[in-house]
Amino acid sequence: MALTDVQAAVLQAVADAIAESLHGGDPLSNDALAEAFREAILAENADAGDEAEARCRALRDHLAEELRRALAAAPETAYLLQQRPGLPSVPPSVRVEIRGTAGRSVLGNAFAVGNAAECEVQAVGDPTVKPVQCIVVPLPRGIVVADLWSGGGTRITWARSIGEPASPISAPAQRAAFIVPHGERVVLRIGARTTITLGPSAKKMSKLTRKEALAGAAGKLAGAAAKAAAATTARKDMAIVVPKPPSPPGQQKKLSSSRAGSSQASTSFESLFTRCHSGSSSRSRSPSHRVQQLQGGCDM
């Protein structure tokens, strides 16, 4: 469904302001632009009928299209538009929880958060939440959150990758836009008693954390084993074989003479033993004859 020229101009200006806030750090301080954008969002309630729903969807689709155009023009933000491998080109759904209750996945190119009925994500019961608190635009490489209207500031109170206390992201004097990475669980405080959570459920995140811890432990063990193997190889390479020093010449002659004498003595003893044994094995009927044989055979 076609938008009016005024609506198209407002959405283009809003997209440019969000892109400048993301890559240049500029605050979203144009109150007149924020008011015109708020009126455009609150002008249609998707629950009023099919035509109203189509107009609401066209407004958000056009904003996302203009934001993509503005982000592509700057190298600092063009990466947000790069398609992730293996994933469809349609905008990823965003899981949202209000005050930590059961979450739901929100589909679409953009959606609004606030206490007004015209917002896709409604936070009722907290008067400190604005009718339109922020606009959310999912992109291939991250989720853009733009706070153009907050009077109390939109703050990150907890994130899995941020081990710090609550830090202001957007304040009344400097409303801003920021990026929430896909797959990360981030809690945003948007009012005195209201938080919204973007990302996977706490149960799923705990499983991912355990898997990451196990993977990290396995990586450390593998690294330690590799270092130990490298150290062992290095020690082997550095080992020095010390040759046995040769014996002095005089000692070598003494050893040779000693070995030769031992060999001659062994030979004489073996000859004597053989002669004695052969003589003793002779069979003679006369004892005196045997004594003579022994005396003759064993005579040295």
Backbone as JSON, one array per atom type, in Angstrom:
{
  "sequence": "MALTDVQAAVLQAVADAIAESLHGGDPLSNDALAEAFREAILAENADAGDEAEARCRALRDHLAEELRRALAAAPETAYLLQQRPGLPSVPPSVRVEIRGTAGRSVLGNAFAVGNAAECEVQAVGDPTVKPVQCIVVPLPRGIVVADLWSGGGTRITWARSIGEPASPISAPAQRAAFIVPHGERVVLRIGARTTITLGPSAKKMSKLTRKEALAGAAGKLAGAAAKAAAATTARKDMAIVVPKPPSPPGQQKKLSSSRAGSSQASTSFESLFTRCHSGSSSRSRSPSHRVQQLQGGCDM",
  "N": [[0.85, -1.2, 0.0], [0.53, 2.21, -0.85], [2.31, 5.01, 0.53], [1.73, 8.32, 1.85], [3.17, 11.37, 0.57], [4.16, 12.93, 2.61], [4.45, 11.12, 4.74], [6.37, 9.39, 3.6], [8.54, 11.15, 3.38], [9.03, 11.72, 6.07], [9.75, 9.18, 7.07], [12.08, 8.73, 5.59], [13.75, 10.74, 6.61], [13.86, 9.95, 9.3], [15.16, 7.46, 9.05], [17.67, 8.28, 8.07], [18.56, 9.71, 10.3], [18.74, 7.71, 12.25], [20.75, 6.08, 11.13], [22.92, 7.89, 11.18], [23.18, 8.14, 13.93], [24.04, 5.57, 14.57], [26.53, 5.11, 13.19], [27.91, 7.46, 13.53], [27.5, 8.36, 16.08], [25.75, 10.39, 16.65], [23.22, 12.13, 18.49], [19.69, 11.39, 18.74], [18.09, 13.91, 18.48], [16.18, 15.51, 17.33], [13.31, 16.77, 18.01], [10.95, 17.54, 16.67], [10.94, 15.89, 14.42], [10.81, 13.41, 15.69], [8.28, 13.59, 16.87], [6.62, 13.75, 14.61], [7.06, 11.25, 13.49], [6.1, 9.62, 15.54], [3.36, 10.27, 15.48], [2.72, 9.22, 12.97], [2.99, 6.49, 13.44], [1.06, 6.03, 15.43], [-1.24, 6.57, 14.04], [-2.5, 4.47, 12.83], [-4.08, 1.41, 13.67], [-3.36, -1.89, 13.71], [-5.18, -3.82, 14.41], [-7.61, -2.91, 13.65], [-8.62, -3.72, 11.23], [-8.28, -5.35, 7.99], [-7.33, -3.55, 6.04], [-6.26, -1.51, 7.6], [-4.28, -2.95, 8.89], [-2.67, -3.55, 6.69], [-1.77, -0.97, 6.02], [-0.29, -0.32, 8.28], [1.72, -2.25, 8.12], [2.9, -1.49, 5.7], [3.99, 0.99, 6.4], [5.99, 0.32, 8.27], [7.55, -1.42, 6.72], [8.51, 0.34, 4.79], [10.05, 2.06, 6.35], [12.08, 0.27, 7.18], [13.21, -0.27, 4.69], [14.2, 2.26, 3.92], [16.05, 2.6, 5.98], [17.89, 0.59, 5.47], [18.92, 1.56, 3.08], [20.19, 3.91, 4.0], [22.08, 2.86, 5.78], [23.68, 1.33, 4.11], [25.13, 3.22, 2.8], [27.24, 4.0, 4.35], [30.43, 2.85, 5.26], [30.89, 2.0, 7.87], [28.52, 0.94, 8.81], [27.54, -0.69, 6.84], [28.08, -3.39, 7.01], [26.05, -4.51, 8.51], [24.1, -5.27, 6.8], [24.93, -7.47, 5.45], [24.29, -10.68, 4.34], [23.81, -13.51, 6.38], [25.55, -16.61, 6.13], [23.84, -19.48, 4.92], [21.33, -18.79, 5.88], [17.93, -17.65, 5.41], [16.91, -14.9, 3.25], [14.91, -13.31, 4.26], [13.81, -11.03, 6.86], [15.06, -11.82, 10.1], [13.15, -13.3, 12.76], [12.33, -11.8, 15.94], [12.69, -12.59, 19.25], [10.77, -11.65, 22.0], [10.36, -10.61, 25.34], [8.18, -9.4, 27.89], [8.69, -7.84, 30.89], [9.96, -10.16, 31.81], [8.22, -12.28, 31.39], [6.56, -15.04, 29.66], [7.89, -15.36, 26.43], [7.47, -14.18, 23.0], [7.75, -14.58, 19.47], [8.36, -11.98, 17.23], [7.43, -11.07, 14.07], [8.39, -9.49, 10.96], [9.52, -6.51, 9.2], [9.99, -4.34, 10.84], [9.11, -3.18, 14.11], [7.11, -1.61, 16.68], [7.57, -0.54, 20.09], [5.9, 0.09, 23.08], [3.4, 1.63, 25.26], [1.06, 2.03, 23.93], [-1.84, 0.93, 22.11], [-1.39, 0.67, 19.45], [1.14, -0.28, 19.08], [3.23, -3.03, 18.29], [4.46, -4.51, 20.3], [3.32, -4.32, 23.41], [3.5, -2.6, 26.46], [1.79, -2.45, 29.08], [0.3, -0.89, 31.99], [2.32, 0.53, 33.21], [2.91, 3.74, 33.78], [5.19, 5.18, 33.21], [6.24, 4.34, 30.87], [6.49, 5.29, 27.52], [3.96, 6.14, 25.01], [4.93, 5.39, 22.46], [7.83, 3.88, 22.75], [10.25, 2.9, 21.63], [11.64, 1.95, 18.44], [12.09, -1.04, 16.62], [14.25, -2.67, 14.43], [14.96, -5.45, 12.72], [17.93, -6.74, 11.28], [20.14, -8.46, 8.94], [22.64, -8.79, 10.29], [22.31, -7.92, 12.88], [20.22, -6.39, 15.43], [18.52, -3.43, 15.26], [17.86, -0.94, 17.58], [16.04, 1.87, 18.15], [15.66, 4.74, 19.98], [13.63, 7.28, 20.05], [11.93, 8.76, 21.61], [12.04, 8.47, 24.37], [11.64, 9.52, 27.69], [12.78, 8.81, 30.06], [14.92, 7.35, 29.39], [16.33, 4.58, 27.69], [17.75, 1.69, 28.77], [20.35, -0.75, 28.84], [20.14, -3.36, 30.99], [21.09, -5.88, 31.49], [23.11, -8.24, 29.87], [24.26, -11.11, 28.12], [26.91, -11.01, 27.25], [27.9, -8.85, 28.55], [29.34, -8.15, 31.41], [28.68, -6.21, 33.4], [27.26, -3.63, 35.55], [23.98, -2.03, 35.13], [23.97, 0.04, 32.33], [23.58, 3.24, 30.93], [22.06, 3.6, 27.8], [20.47, 5.16, 26.24], [19.45, 8.4, 26.93], [17.46, 11.18, 28.23], [18.72, 13.59, 27.39], [20.27, 12.73, 25.33], [19.12, 10.9, 23.27], [19.32, 7.81, 21.49], [20.43, 5.41, 18.98], [21.09, 1.9, 18.87], [22.83, -1.29, 18.57], [21.8, -4.64, 18.88], [23.24, -7.75, 19.11], [22.47, -10.67, 17.14], [21.25, -13.68, 18.61], [22.05, -13.06, 21.16], [21.13, -12.5, 24.52], [19.45, -9.83, 25.75], [18.51, -7.5, 28.16], [16.39, -4.8, 28.38], [15.67, -1.84, 30.07], [12.78, 0.0, 30.03], [11.08, 1.55, 31.44], [9.97, 2.6, 34.75], [9.1, 0.29, 36.03], [9.29, -1.65, 34.13], [10.64, -3.96, 31.87], [12.03, -5.07, 28.78], [12.95, -7.95, 27.03], [15.2, -9.01, 24.64], [16.0, -11.61, 22.44], [17.21, -15.07, 22.81], [15.59, -17.49, 25.03], [16.02, -17.69, 28.64], [16.57, -20.3, 29.46], [17.53, -21.53, 27.12], [19.79, -19.96, 26.71], [21.31, -20.66, 28.95], [21.97, -23.28, 28.3], [23.52, -22.81, 26.02], [25.59, -21.4, 27.22], [26.73, -23.38, 28.86], [27.59, -25.16, 26.88], [29.48, -23.55, 25.59], [31.27, -23.24, 27.69], [32.16, -25.88, 28.04], [33.29, -26.32, 25.53], [35.31, -24.42, 25.64], [36.86, -25.45, 27.77], [37.67, -27.89, 26.64], [39.17, -26.91, 24.53], [41.26, -25.65, 25.94], [42.47, -27.88, 27.17], [43.33, -29.29, 24.89], [45.13, -27.42, 23.89], [47.02, -27.37, 25.99], [47.98, -30.02, 25.83], [49.14, -29.95, 23.29], [51.18, -28.07, 23.74], [52.71, -29.49, 25.63], [53.55, -31.68, 24.09], [55.08, -30.33, 22.17], [57.08, -29.3, 23.82], [58.3, -31.66, 24.69], [59.33, -32.65, 22.26], [61.13, -30.61, 21.7], [62.95, -30.93, 23.81], [64.02, -33.44, 23.15], [65.29, -32.79, 20.74], [67.26, -31.13, 21.67], [68.87, -32.79, 23.14], [72.13, -34.1, 24.02], [74.46, -36.43, 22.98], [76.94, -37.93, 24.78], [80.05, -39.15, 24.02], [81.79, -42.16, 25.04], [84.82, -41.82, 26.73], [88.04, -42.77, 25.32], [90.21, -45.44, 26.5], [93.38, -44.94, 28.16], [96.54, -45.42, 26.37], [98.49, -47.15, 27.7], [96.86, -48.48, 29.53], [95.17, -49.8, 27.78], [97.0, -51.73, 26.69], [97.58, -53.23, 28.97], [95.05, -54.28, 29.49], [94.74, -55.86, 27.22], [96.85, -57.75, 27.51], [96.09, -58.94, 29.89], [93.65, -60.08, 29.13], [94.61, -61.9, 27.23], [96.25, -63.59, 28.82], [94.29, -64.68, 30.48], [92.88, -66.11, 28.61], [94.78, -68.08, 27.8], [95.17, -69.45, 30.2], [92.67, -70.5, 30.6], [92.55, -72.25, 28.45], [94.64, -74.12, 29.07], [93.63, -75.19, 31.43], [91.3, -76.4, 30.47], [92.45, -78.39, 28.83], [93.83, -79.93, 30.69], [91.71, -80.81, 32.25], [90.35, -82.35, 30.4], [92.19, -84.38, 29.83], [92.45, -85.59, 32.32], [89.86, -86.43, 32.77], [89.42, -88.18, 30.67], [91.26, -90.09, 31.28], [90.32, -91.03, 33.71], [88.1, -92.28, 32.97], [88.84, -94.64, 31.9], [88.73, -98.21, 31.84], [90.04, -100.53, 34.02], [91.21, -103.6, 35.34], [93.06, -103.72, 37.38], [93.75, -102.0, 40.31], [96.2, -100.73, 40.9], [97.15, -100.3, 38.39], [95.37, -98.48, 37.41], [96.03, -96.32, 39.03], [98.58, -95.75, 38.14], [97.99, -94.99, 35.52], [96.54, -92.62, 35.99], [98.51, -91.1, 37.3], [100.35, -90.87, 35.24], [98.83, -89.54, 33.28], [98.07, -87.18, 34.47], [100.36, -85.87, 35.0], [102.07, -82.89, 35.34]],
  "CA": [[0.0, 0.0, 0.0], [1.36, 3.4, -1.02], [2.31, 5.99, 1.6], [1.65, 9.7, 1.41], [4.48, 12.01, 0.42], [4.62, 13.39, 3.94], [4.91, 9.94, 5.47], [7.61, 8.93, 2.99], [9.61, 12.09, 3.75], [9.32, 11.53, 7.5], [10.46, 7.92, 7.24], [13.43, 8.89, 5.06], [14.51, 11.55, 7.57], [14.09, 9.12, 10.49], [16.18, 6.46, 8.71], [18.97, 8.96, 8.02], [18.96, 10.07, 11.66], [19.15, 6.47, 12.93], [22.04, 5.69, 10.58], [23.92, 8.81, 11.72], [23.39, 7.79, 15.34], [24.75, 4.3, 14.67], [27.93, 5.13, 12.75], [28.56, 8.7, 13.91], [27.26, 8.67, 17.48], [24.92, 11.58, 16.79], [21.98, 11.88, 19.25], [18.39, 11.55, 18.07], [17.63, 15.07, 19.25], [15.2, 16.29, 16.58], [12.01, 16.52, 18.63], [9.88, 17.68, 15.68], [10.95, 14.67, 13.61], [10.33, 12.32, 16.54], [6.84, 13.74, 17.04], [5.96, 13.41, 13.34], [7.15, 9.79, 13.35], [5.18, 9.03, 16.52], [1.99, 10.43, 14.97], [2.52, 8.29, 11.86], [2.81, 5.15, 13.99], [-0.2, 5.95, 16.17], [-2.37, 6.87, 13.17], [-3.13, 3.22, 12.4], [-4.07, 0.24, 14.56], [-3.45, -3.07, 12.85], [-6.33, -4.65, 14.8], [-8.85, -2.29, 13.18], [-9.1, -4.39, 10.02], [-7.25, -5.77, 7.04], [-6.72, -2.39, 5.4], [-5.43, -0.84, 8.6], [-3.1, -3.8, 9.07], [-1.81, -3.37, 5.51], [-1.12, 0.33, 6.11], [0.73, -0.42, 9.34], [2.83, -3.04, 7.6], [3.58, -0.69, 4.68], [4.76, 2.02, 7.09], [7.18, -0.31, 8.86], [8.39, -1.93, 5.63], [9.17, 1.47, 4.15], [11.1, 2.51, 7.27], [13.19, -0.68, 7.08], [13.86, -0.08, 3.39], [14.97, 3.5, 3.98], [17.17, 2.4, 6.9], [18.88, -0.21, 4.73], [19.57, 2.47, 2.14], [21.07, 4.82, 4.74], [23.19, 2.09, 6.37], [24.56, 0.87, 3.03], [25.94, 4.35, 2.31], [28.39, 4.21, 5.24], [31.16, 1.58, 5.48], [30.84, 1.58, 9.28], [27.27, 0.25, 9.09], [27.14, -1.54, 5.71], [28.19, -4.8, 7.38], [24.79, -4.97, 9.1], [23.23, -5.75, 5.73], [25.49, -8.68, 4.85], [23.48, -11.86, 4.65], [24.52, -14.58, 7.07], [25.56, -17.84, 5.32], [22.92, -20.55, 5.28], [20.07, -18.29, 6.42], [17.11, -17.02, 4.37], [17.07, -13.45, 3.09], [13.85, -12.59, 4.96], [14.27, -10.54, 8.17], [14.89, -12.81, 11.17], [12.2, -12.95, 13.81], [12.94, -11.35, 17.18], [11.97, -13.07, 20.42], [10.6, -10.54, 22.94], [9.67, -10.84, 26.61], [7.81, -8.21, 28.66], [8.85, -8.06, 32.34], [10.42, -11.5, 32.1], [7.18, -13.3, 31.22], [6.73, -15.88, 28.48], [8.19, -14.55, 25.25], [6.9, -14.53, 21.71], [8.54, -14.12, 18.32], [7.72, -10.92, 16.46], [7.85, -11.1, 12.67], [8.22, -8.24, 10.24], [10.71, -5.71, 8.94], [10.16, -3.4, 11.94], [7.95, -3.15, 15.02], [7.17, -0.56, 17.7], [7.43, -0.95, 21.49], [5.35, 1.16, 23.9], [2.17, 1.25, 25.97], [-0.1, 2.29, 23.07], [-2.39, -0.25, 21.45], [-0.89, 0.62, 18.07], [2.46, -0.9, 19.08], [3.24, -4.5, 18.19], [4.84, -4.99, 21.63], [2.68, -3.39, 24.33], [3.86, -2.68, 27.87], [0.73, -1.72, 29.78], [0.37, -0.9, 33.46], [3.45, 1.32, 33.71], [2.74, 5.06, 33.14], [6.47, 5.78, 32.83], [6.55, 3.91, 29.51], [5.9, 6.18, 26.54], [3.08, 5.48, 24.04], [5.89, 4.71, 21.59], [9.1, 3.99, 23.46], [11.35, 2.69, 20.69], [11.34, 1.2, 17.22], [13.05, -2.13, 16.47], [14.39, -3.08, 13.03], [15.92, -6.56, 12.6], [18.76, -6.78, 10.07], [20.87, -9.73, 8.88], [23.77, -8.9, 11.21], [22.02, -7.37, 14.19], [18.89, -5.79, 15.65], [18.62, -2.0, 15.54], [16.89, -0.39, 18.52], [16.12, 3.33, 18.07], [14.84, 5.4, 21.0], [13.43, 8.67, 19.67], [10.9, 9.42, 22.41], [12.12, 8.14, 25.79], [11.89, 10.59, 28.65], [13.57, 8.28, 31.17], [16.09, 6.63, 28.88], [16.28, 3.13, 27.48], [19.04, 1.22, 29.24], [20.63, -2.18, 28.94], [20.36, -3.73, 32.38], [21.82, -7.15, 31.54], [23.36, -8.93, 28.61], [25.14, -12.26, 28.37], [28.3, -10.67, 26.99], [28.26, -7.65, 29.3], [29.37, -8.46, 32.83], [28.74, -4.93, 34.1], [25.93, -3.15, 35.99], [23.17, -1.33, 34.14], [24.65, 1.19, 31.74], [22.65, 3.99, 30.09], [22.28, 3.57, 26.36], [19.78, 6.33, 25.72], [18.98, 9.26, 28.01], [16.66, 12.29, 27.68], [19.53, 14.59, 26.71], [20.96, 12.14, 24.19], [18.47, 9.69, 22.79], [20.25, 7.22, 20.54], [20.16, 4.1, 18.4], [22.17, 0.96, 19.17], [22.72, -2.61, 17.95], [21.78, -5.84, 19.71], [23.64, -8.87, 18.25], [21.61, -11.84, 17.07], [21.67, -14.78, 19.48], [22.42, -12.58, 22.49], [19.97, -12.16, 25.35], [19.66, -8.49, 26.28], [17.38, -6.96, 28.9], [16.32, -3.35, 28.3], [14.69, -1.17, 30.94], [12.11, 1.06, 29.29], [10.24, 2.28, 32.37], [10.32, 2.4, 36.15], [8.79, -1.09, 36.44], [9.12, -2.46, 32.92], [11.79, -4.35, 31.06], [11.79, -5.95, 27.65], [14.11, -8.81, 26.77], [15.36, -9.42, 23.25], [16.92, -12.72, 22.27], [16.77, -16.41, 23.22], [15.11, -17.65, 26.4], [17.07, -17.91, 29.63], [16.92, -21.73, 29.45], [18.37, -21.79, 25.96], [21.06, -19.3, 26.92], [22.1, -21.44, 29.9], [22.53, -24.41, 27.56], [24.6, -22.29, 25.18], [26.71, -21.06, 28.09], [27.4, -24.63, 29.25], [28.31, -25.67, 25.71], [30.66, -22.71, 25.37], [32.23, -23.55, 28.75], [32.77, -27.18, 27.72], [34.16, -26.14, 24.37], [36.5, -23.7, 26.09], [37.7, -26.37, 28.54], [38.29, -28.83, 25.7], [40.22, -26.19, 23.8], [42.4, -25.46, 26.82], [43.15, -29.17, 27.31], [44.04, -29.56, 23.64], [46.29, -26.52, 23.82], [48.04, -27.83, 26.94], [48.59, -31.23, 25.28], [50.0, -29.55, 22.18], [52.38, -27.45, 24.3], [53.53, -30.54, 26.24], [54.19, -32.44, 23.0], [56.12, -29.48, 21.58], [58.2, -29.23, 24.76], [59.0, -32.95, 24.64], [60.1, -32.68, 21.01], [62.25, -29.68, 21.83], [63.96, -31.54, 24.69], [64.7, -34.48, 22.38], [66.17, -32.15, 19.76], [68.37, -30.5, 22.37], [69.66, -33.78, 23.87], [73.5, -34.27, 23.54], [75.02, -37.75, 23.25], [78.33, -37.8, 25.2], [80.76, -40.41, 23.73], [82.61, -42.7, 26.11], [86.22, -41.49, 26.44], [88.89, -43.96, 25.12], [91.15, -45.78, 27.57], [94.77, -44.56, 27.87], [97.28, -46.48, 25.65], [99.06, -48.13, 28.62], [95.79, -49.3, 30.11], [94.68, -50.71, 26.73], [97.93, -52.85, 26.58], [97.4, -54.08, 30.14], [93.8, -55.02, 29.33], [94.93, -56.89, 26.19], [97.67, -58.81, 28.09], [95.29, -59.65, 30.89], [92.68, -60.93, 28.43], [95.33, -63.01, 26.6], [96.6, -64.53, 29.87], [93.09, -65.39, 30.92], [92.5, -67.07, 27.57], [95.71, -69.21, 27.86], [94.89, -70.23, 31.41], [91.44, -71.26, 30.39], [92.85, -73.35, 27.53], [95.41, -75.13, 29.81], [92.76, -75.87, 32.37], [90.41, -77.28, 29.73], [93.23, -79.55, 28.38], [94.07, -80.77, 31.86], [90.46, -81.45, 32.65], [90.01, -83.37, 29.4], [93.06, -85.54, 30.01], [92.1, -86.27, 33.57], [88.56, -87.06, 32.64], [89.53, -89.34, 29.78], [91.98, -91.12, 31.98], [89.51, -91.61, 34.77], [87.01, -93.08, 32.4], [89.36, -95.92, 31.42], [88.34, -99.38, 32.65], [91.16, -101.45, 34.28], [90.89, -104.5, 36.42], [94.02, -103.58, 38.45], [93.74, -100.66, 40.91], [97.51, -100.08, 40.75], [97.27, -99.87, 37.0], [94.6, -97.23, 37.25], [96.78, -95.25, 39.67], [99.65, -95.39, 37.23], [97.41, -94.21, 34.41], [96.22, -91.27, 36.46], [99.76, -90.37, 37.54], [100.95, -90.51, 33.96], [98.02, -88.58, 32.5], [97.94, -85.89, 35.14], [101.67, -85.32, 35.31], [102.22, -81.58, 34.78]],
  "C": [[0.88, 1.24, 0.0], [1.2, 4.33, 0.18], [2.13, 7.39, 1.01], [3.07, 10.28, 1.29], [5.04, 12.47, 1.76], [5.16, 12.22, 4.74], [6.26, 9.44, 4.93], [8.78, 9.84, 3.37], [10.01, 11.93, 5.21], [10.14, 10.26, 7.71], [11.89, 8.01, 6.71], [14.3, 9.67, 6.05], [14.82, 10.75, 8.84], [15.19, 8.09, 10.22], [17.57, 7.1, 8.67], [19.46, 9.3, 9.43], [19.42, 8.83, 12.44], [20.52, 6.02, 12.43], [23.16, 6.59, 11.1], [24.21, 8.51, 13.19], [24.21, 6.53, 15.49], [26.23, 4.43, 14.3], [28.66, 6.42, 13.13], [28.39, 9.07, 15.36], [26.4, 9.89, 17.7], [23.66, 11.24, 17.59], [20.75, 12.07, 18.38], [17.65, 12.7, 18.76], [16.59, 15.92, 18.52], [13.8, 15.96, 17.1], [10.87, 16.6, 17.63], [9.8, 16.43, 14.81], [10.42, 13.49, 14.42], [8.81, 12.39, 16.72], [6.09, 13.36, 15.77], [5.98, 11.89, 13.13], [6.2, 9.1, 14.33], [3.73, 9.12, 16.04], [1.72, 9.46, 13.81], [2.29, 6.87, 12.37], [1.45, 5.02, 14.67], [-1.43, 6.21, 15.3], [-3.12, 5.62, 12.76], [-2.99, 2.14, 13.45], [-4.31, -0.98, 13.7], [-4.65, -3.93, 13.18], [-7.64, -4.08, 14.28], [-9.41, -2.97, 11.93], [-7.94, -4.7, 9.08], [-6.56, -4.58, 6.4], [-5.81, -1.64, 6.37], [-4.15, -1.64, 8.86], [-2.14, -3.64, 7.91], [-1.09, -2.03, 5.56], [-0.03, 0.34, 7.18], [1.96, -1.17, 8.84], [3.61, -2.25, 6.56], [4.46, 0.38, 5.32], [6.07, 1.44, 7.63], [8.13, -0.86, 7.78], [9.17, -0.79, 4.97], [10.28, 2.02, 5.05], [12.32, 1.59, 7.18], [13.95, -0.52, 5.77], [14.73, 1.17, 3.38], [16.2, 3.35, 4.9], [18.27, 1.58, 6.23], [19.64, 0.68, 3.74], [20.59, 3.35, 2.85], [22.29, 4.08, 5.32], [24.18, 1.64, 5.29], [25.49, 1.98, 2.56], [27.18, 4.59, 3.15], [29.11, 2.89, 5.47], [31.06, 1.08, 6.91], [29.59, 0.76, 9.6], [26.83, -0.69, 7.97], [27.2, -3.02, 6.06], [26.9, -5.36, 7.95], [23.86, -5.58, 8.06], [23.75, -7.03, 5.08], [24.71, -9.91, 5.31], [24.33, -12.93, 5.34], [24.44, -15.87, 6.28], [24.56, -18.87, 5.85], [21.58, -20.1, 5.83], [19.27, -17.62, 5.3], [17.28, -15.51, 4.36], [15.97, -12.66, 3.8], [14.36, -12.12, 6.32], [14.06, -11.6, 9.24], [13.86, -12.35, 12.2], [12.96, -12.59, 15.09], [12.08, -11.85, 18.34], [11.97, -11.97, 21.47], [9.86, -11.02, 24.18], [9.36, -9.49, 27.25], [7.85, -8.57, 30.13], [9.2, -9.51, 32.67], [9.38, -12.59, 31.96], [7.46, -14.09, 29.94], [6.89, -15.02, 27.23], [7.45, -15.02, 24.01], [7.79, -13.96, 20.62], [7.74, -13.12, 17.52], [8.3, -10.94, 15.05], [7.66, -9.73, 12.05], [9.53, -7.5, 10.08], [10.99, -4.69, 10.03], [8.93, -3.51, 12.85], [8.21, -2.11, 16.11], [6.93, -1.16, 19.07], [6.93, 0.26, 22.27], [4.11, 0.7, 24.62], [0.91, 1.52, 25.16], [-0.56, 1.0, 22.4], [-1.88, -0.4, 20.03], [0.49, -0.04, 17.97], [2.34, -2.42, 19.01], [3.6, -5.14, 19.52], [4.34, -3.95, 22.63], [3.12, -3.67, 25.76], [2.87, -1.84, 28.65], [0.96, -1.8, 31.28], [1.52, -0.12, 34.04], [3.39, 2.69, 33.03], [4.06, 5.71, 32.73], [6.92, 5.33, 31.44], [5.81, 4.82, 28.54], [4.93, 5.44, 25.63], [3.87, 4.75, 22.96], [7.27, 4.94, 22.21], [10.29, 3.87, 22.51], [10.85, 1.91, 19.49], [12.46, 0.17, 17.03], [13.05, -2.58, 15.02], [15.4, -4.23, 12.97], [16.62, -6.54, 11.25], [19.54, -8.09, 10.06], [21.96, -9.89, 9.93], [23.51, -8.3, 12.59], [20.64, -6.76, 14.23], [19.09, -4.33, 16.04], [17.5, -1.6, 16.48], [17.08, 1.13, 18.52], [15.14, 3.94, 19.06], [14.75, 6.89, 20.66], [12.56, 9.44, 20.65], [11.1, 9.29, 23.91], [12.41, 9.37, 26.64], [12.76, 10.11, 29.8], [14.78, 7.49, 30.71], [15.82, 5.14, 28.75], [17.66, 2.58, 27.79], [19.14, -0.29, 29.14], [20.93, -2.49, 30.39], [21.11, -5.05, 32.52], [21.97, -7.69, 30.13], [24.35, -10.03, 28.87], [26.6, -11.9, 28.19], [28.77, -9.45, 27.75], [28.2, -7.98, 30.78], [29.49, -7.21, 33.67], [27.34, -4.56, 34.59], [25.22, -2.42, 34.86], [23.9, -0.09, 33.63], [23.68, 1.93, 30.83], [23.03, 3.9, 28.62], [21.62, 4.8, 25.72], [19.2, 7.12, 26.89], [18.24, 10.45, 27.42], [17.48, 13.31, 26.91], [20.21, 14.04, 25.46], [20.3, 10.81, 23.83], [19.28, 9.13, 21.62], [19.7, 5.94, 19.96], [21.35, 3.19, 18.71], [21.83, -0.4, 18.56], [22.7, -3.69, 19.03], [22.15, -7.03, 18.82], [22.6, -9.99, 18.25], [22.16, -12.93, 17.99], [22.08, -14.35, 20.86], [21.16, -12.18, 23.25], [20.26, -10.85, 26.06], [18.37, -8.01, 26.94], [17.46, -5.44, 28.86], [15.28, -2.83, 29.29], [14.11, 0.01, 30.2], [11.18, 1.88, 30.18], [10.65, 1.96, 33.8], [10.11, 0.96, 36.58], [8.75, -2.05, 35.25], [10.46, -2.71, 32.24], [11.29, -5.14, 29.85], [13.1, -6.72, 27.4], [14.09, -9.23, 25.31], [16.35, -10.58, 23.2], [16.37, -14.04, 22.79], [16.3, -16.43, 24.68], [16.27, -17.9, 27.35], [17.52, -19.37, 29.65], [17.84, -22.05, 28.29], [19.75, -21.16, 26.13], [21.93, -20.06, 27.91], [22.72, -22.66, 29.23], [23.69, -23.96, 26.69], [25.83, -21.96, 26.01], [27.47, -22.3, 28.51], [28.19, -25.2, 28.08], [29.59, -24.87, 25.45], [31.72, -23.0, 26.42], [32.94, -24.87, 28.47], [33.72, -27.06, 26.54], [35.44, -25.4, 24.75], [37.44, -24.59, 26.88], [38.4, -27.36, 27.63], [39.4, -28.16, 24.91], [41.46, -25.96, 24.65], [43.19, -26.75, 27.01], [43.94, -29.51, 26.06], [45.27, -28.68, 23.5], [47.4, -26.94, 24.76], [48.75, -29.08, 26.42], [49.54, -30.9, 24.14], [51.29, -28.91, 22.69], [53.31, -28.49, 24.92], [54.26, -31.35, 25.18], [55.31, -31.63, 22.36], [57.33, -29.39, 22.5], [59.0, -30.52, 24.77], [59.86, -33.05, 23.39], [61.31, -31.77, 21.09], [63.35, -30.26, 22.72], [64.73, -32.64, 23.96], [65.68, -33.87, 21.38], [67.41, -31.56, 20.42], [69.26, -31.5, 23.09], [71.03, -33.98, 23.2], [73.99, -35.65, 23.94], [76.5, -37.6, 23.56], [79.05, -39.11, 24.93], [81.62, -40.84, 24.91], [84.08, -42.43, 25.8], [87.06, -42.75, 26.27], [89.83, -44.18, 26.29], [92.54, -45.31, 27.18], [95.51, -45.7, 27.2], [97.86, -47.53, 26.57], [98.02, -49.06, 29.2], [95.24, -50.26, 29.09], [95.6, -51.91, 26.59], [97.75, -53.8, 27.75], [96.15, -54.92, 30.0], [93.97, -56.12, 28.31], [95.74, -58.04, 26.75], [96.88, -59.63, 29.08], [94.3, -60.58, 30.21], [93.37, -62.12, 27.77], [95.73, -64.05, 27.63], [95.44, -65.34, 30.35], [92.69, -66.43, 29.91], [93.41, -68.28, 27.6], [95.45, -70.09, 29.06], [93.65, -71.06, 31.23], [91.69, -72.45, 29.48], [93.61, -74.46, 28.24], [94.52, -75.91, 30.75], [91.82, -76.84, 31.65], [91.15, -78.54, 29.26], [93.47, -80.51, 29.53], [92.82, -81.52, 32.27], [90.1, -82.57, 31.69], [90.85, -84.61, 29.6], [92.71, -86.31, 31.27], [90.81, -87.04, 33.43], [88.65, -88.3, 31.75], [90.28, -90.47, 30.46], [91.16, -91.81, 33.02], [88.4, -92.47, 34.24], [87.49, -94.43, 31.9], [88.99, -97.04, 32.38], [89.54, -100.33, 32.78], [90.82, -102.3, 35.47], [91.83, -104.3, 37.59], [93.97, -102.17, 39.0], [95.06, -99.97, 40.76], [97.71, -99.59, 39.34], [96.52, -98.57, 36.77], [95.33, -96.07, 37.88], [97.91, -94.8, 38.79], [99.13, -94.57, 36.05], [97.1, -92.78, 34.82], [97.47, -90.45, 36.69], [100.4, -89.96, 36.23], [100.2, -89.47, 33.22], [97.96, -87.24, 33.12], [99.26, -85.27, 35.49], [101.86, -84.0, 34.58], [103.64, -81.36, 34.31]]
}
